[in-house]
Amino acid sequence: MNRSHSVRWAVATLGLILMSAGVFAQEQQQGGYQPQVGQPGKDVVWVPTQQELVNKMLAMAKVTPQDYVIDLGSGDGRTVISAAKIGAQALGIEYNPDMVELSKRNAAAAGVSDKATFVKADLFESDFSRATVITMFLLPDINMRLRPRLLNLKPGTRVVSNSFTMEDWQSDETANVESGACTSWCTAYLWIIPAKVEGKWQLPDGELTIKQQFQMIAGTLASGGKETAIQGKLNGDGISFAAGSSQYDGRVEGDVISGTIKSGAAWRATRVKQ
């Protein structure tokens, strides 16, 4: 994480940095640029994510060699390098040019320069639409500035944050590193970008009205002169909801949802254009 922080976080962040500087110290190549824990940056200070939490974050996101991982504020490159070691293509976006060069050296030393790349850029001006996984260790106000862009990523994209949430956008999964090696900043939050389904959907024999709050959905299913409340959840482009005693599961593909009811019957709905 390499950005200068907002004033309201200064005292708490500095205190934790002073307590944990020794724990966070990372072995670097001898000579050349040596980053210091707590050094200021553009939007937050630099505090490296401990390797145990890096591993947990990548595991939560189920990173595979088929993924394209982008780390926002990539610091010394450890998250990008760890993803590359799994076999994924990984990109670090970092504002500090010295950190970028250090990351490149670290990737070369780890033998993953072919999969781990780094660019000097402002994350607010960068395009990360290609990502299948986003990782970050930023502050809450930065997370909230990024949230609208994250929600516009392809459904199913996984977003993992070290320690800081997205306020009322509840995480799909939360995990803590329990080992004694991680003493501070040991919580990871995972969100799976949901498809956009709010609105009306036409079924052959009725109408589905959905209200969406991030990955959570509610609404009504009108069919056969009867209206039934629904409640459910999205998992990327997967949708699941209960309507009375019936359980509906399906997949969202643009303006069409198709799937099965628990009984085994198929169902299909088409978005009603407003």
Secondary structure, 3 states (H helix, E strand, C coil): CCCCCCHHHHHHHHHHHHHHHHHHCCCCCCCCCCCCCCCCCCCCCCCCCCHHHHHHHHHHCCCCCCCEEEEECCCCCHHHHHHHHHCCEEEEEECCHHHHHHHHHHHHHHCCCCCEEEEECCHHHCCCCCCCEEEECCCHHHHHHHHHHHHCCCCCCEEEEECCCECCECCCEEEECCCCCCCCCCEEEEEECCCCCCEEEEECCEEEEEEEECCEEEEEEEECCEEEEEEEEEECCEEEEEECCEEEEEEEECCEEEEEECCCCEEEEEECCC
